[in-house]
Amino acid sequence: MSIKTVHDSLESGQRKILAADRERWKHMGAGAHLSDWLAFLPGMLLRQQMALRIAGTNRREGKGYTGALSALMMRDGLYDSTTVTQPAKESFGAVLWFGVKNHRMGILQEILRDMTPGQRARFNSPITARQRVKKIAVERELEEAPKPRAVKQLDAVVGADLVSEIVEEFEYGEGLLGRPIGRDFEVDGELQAGRGLGLIGDHGFAPRR
């Protein structure tokens, strides 16, 4: 299925979400707030669903899916030919991570409530936010600790092909450049297009429980 076919099948409200992302990205600079990044979440989840339709799969992995998602991001002006080496790609991955499980946004709200206005103003990176939330979630035994890199490399030697390993790097611990946790691109679980999360507004989406 082509990108045009899937895009043309969207409802008017869904098209407005994608268009708003394009405009938001044009105006975001180095001083963007965390809330600006989180506002991308509904559109990012929508693009994931579109990528699945384009690739004809229900699995968020493989060349077809990742290629379709990248093409959709480029279509909306969020990626360009150099984005693969830029922190922006990992930031969008961190945004997506918050849409997977309800407790993640809940923990983030707790962190923000305990901050002073000045601290909140400086807390503007979704990657940093994800790192802090992940640490608390692991401490509360809500999530498993990420695999050590050596284990993932062994898994790759034993059976995973190159594409699957790249996707796993995105989803379960480290970024494209092998950066430590906190500079990762994580999209685990099933993502569905967040409602009532407080920080991004009500766009008619909800993370899968």
N, C-alpha and C positions, 0 to 999 in steps of 0.2 A: 504494500500500500504506500502511496506517495505522500510526501509531506503536505502537498497542496490538497490532496483528497481529505486527509485527516483534519487539516486546518479549516477547510471549507465546511466540515461537518460540525464544527464547534458552535455552541450557542453564542449569542451576542455578548452575554455577560462574561463568558470565558475568553472571548477575543479581547474584551476590554482589559481583563487581567493581564494578558500577555502584552498588550500595547502599553499599559501602565508601567510594566517592568522595563520596557525599552526606554521610556522617558525618564524613569527613575535612574537608570544606569547612566544616562547621558549627563545627569546633574550631580551624580555622586562623586565626591572627591576623596582625598586622603582623610578628611575629617568627618566622614560619614559616621553616624551613630549606629549602635547595634540595632535599634528599632528600624532603621532604614534597611539594613540587611535582612532582618526577619520579615520585612514586608514582601520580600521576594518568595517566601515559602509557598503560598498558594499557587503562584505561577510555575514554580519549579516542580511541584507535585503534579500539576496538570501536564507539563512537558514530559514527565516520566510516563504518564499514562499514554500520551500520544506516541512516545517512542516505542512502547510495547506494541501498539497497534501497527505502527509502520513496520516494525521488525517481524510482526506476526508471531509473537511469543508471549508467554506470561512470566518469563524469567528475566530479572534485571541484571543480565550479564551477557557476554558474548559480543562479537563484532557487530552484528546487526543492531542490537539494542544500543550499545555505546556509540556507534556511528550515528544512529538516528538521533540520539539525545544531543550529541555535539552539533549536528546539523540544525536542530531546532534552536539551540542556544545561539548559533551563529546567525540564523535567520532573524532572531529578535535582537541582534546586536549586542548580546551578552558575552559572546566569545569572538575572538578573531584568530587568525592563523598562528599567533604567538601565545595564545592563552595557555597552552599546555605547559608552559614553563613559568607561568605567572601565579602569584598567590591568589588571584581572583578565582581561579578554578577551585582551589581548595576551600576558599571562603564560601562559594556556592555549595560545595559538598557539606560543609559544616552547617549551613542553613538547612539543607535537606535532612540532616541527622536529627534535628530537633522535631521534625514532623513525624517521626516513626513511633514514639512511645510517649504517652501522656506525662509520665513522671519527669521527663526531661525538661519540658517547659515549666512544670511545677517547681523543680529545683532551681531553675534559672530565675523564676520569680522570687523565690526565697533569697537568693543571692542579691538580687537587685534591691529587695526591701531592706536588707541590712547595710546597704551602702549609703554614703552621704551623697548629696547632689553632685559634688565634685568628682567623687569616685565613679558614679554612674556615667558622667560625661566623658571620662577617660576609658571607660569599659566599652570600647566600640568595635572590637574584633569578634566575629562569630567563631573564629578558630580558638581564640582564647576562652570565649564563653563555653564552647564545647569541651575544652580541656578541663575546666573547673567543674562543669556539671558531670562529666564522665567520672572524675575522681570521686565525687560525692556519691554518685550512683553505685559505683563499685564498693565503696565503704559501707553503703546501706544494703549491699547484696541484692540490689535491683538489677545489676548487670554483671557479666563476667569481665574480669580483667583482660585486656588485649593480649594476644599471643606474643611471646618474645619473637623478635625478628628471625632468630636462628631457626625456630620451629617452623615459621612460615616458609623459609627458604628450603628446609628439608621437605616440607609438603610439596613444594614446587618440583623438586627433583624426583620425588616418588611418583607423582601422577599428574599434577595440574599442567595444562598447556600454558603458553605464554599469555594468551588473552585472559584466561581465567585468573592467572597470577596478578596481572595488572588490575583487574577488577577487584580482586581480594585486597590488593594494596590500597585501592580507593576506599573499600568498605570497612576493613577491619584493622586499621591501625596506623598506616603511614602514607604519606603523600607521594606524588609522582617522583619527587627527587630524593626519596628515602629519608625524609625528615622525620624526627621523632614524633610521638603522639602529641597532638596539639597543632600539627601542621599537616593534618591528614584530610583525606577525602572519604568520608564514611557515609554509606547509604545502606545500612543493613535492614533486614526485615522487609516487609511489604509496605510500600508507601502508597497512601491514598490521598487524593486531593480533598486544613486544620480549622475547626470551629471552636470558638470559646477559649482560645489559648491566651487571650488577654493582651499579649504584646503585639500581635499582628492584626488584630481586628477580626471581624466575623465575615469570612468569605465563603461560607458554606462548605468547608472541608473539615475533615476530622482525621487525626492519626489513628492508625489501626491499633487496637488494644492487644 
